[in-house]
């Protein structure tokens, strides 16, 4: 576990150093490399579209399935 943490810290430090040197692009200077930021934006857009589709499907299912009131079963065990 400690090894994993050390590897992640070193990777983050190297990435930060390379961004400061200009080897890794960071156009808006938010310390998130553009190579990572662009794919994340694409995924966010896809998730937003999928979320809307799921909402539509849920609404259609709610309209299609009739609501029934189920009688509560009484237990007669003693």
Buried (B, 14 or more C-beta within 10 A) or exposed (E): EEEEEEEEEEEEEEBBEBBEEEEBEBEEEEEEBBEEBEEEEEEEEEEEEEEEEEEEEEEEEEEEEEEEEEEEEEEEEE
